[in-house]
Amino acid sequence: MTVRHDAETGSEGDLLEVWIDQDLCTGDGICAQYAPEVFELDIDGLAYVKSGDDELLQTPGATTPVPLPLLRDVADSAKECPGDCIHVRRVSDRVEVYGPDAE
């Protein structure tokens, strides 16, 4: 069995991605404090994910890969978010592993 170990893998080589539901975002900014490489507040006061090129992804439901070194920070963001709007899921089966819909 081959297990991937690159910057965008979670446990056992599962690629993870994160997205924010702006309809629920409170604009608190906790996510940007935990993982500024992944999250940023925009001029509208809401949080968005950023691409690997540091571009703000403002399309509703836009996802970005979760770099393995930042997994704990992104997971903590999802856990601490007052709006319960941060969703981290496996790319392979789209199962949420951190966030309000995590099993």
Secondary structure, 3 states (H helix, E strand, C coil): CCCCCCCCECHHHCEEEEEECCCCCCCCCHHHHHCCCCEEECCCCCEEEECCCCCEECCCCCCEECCHHHHHHHHHHHHHCCCCCEEEEECCCCCEEECCCCC
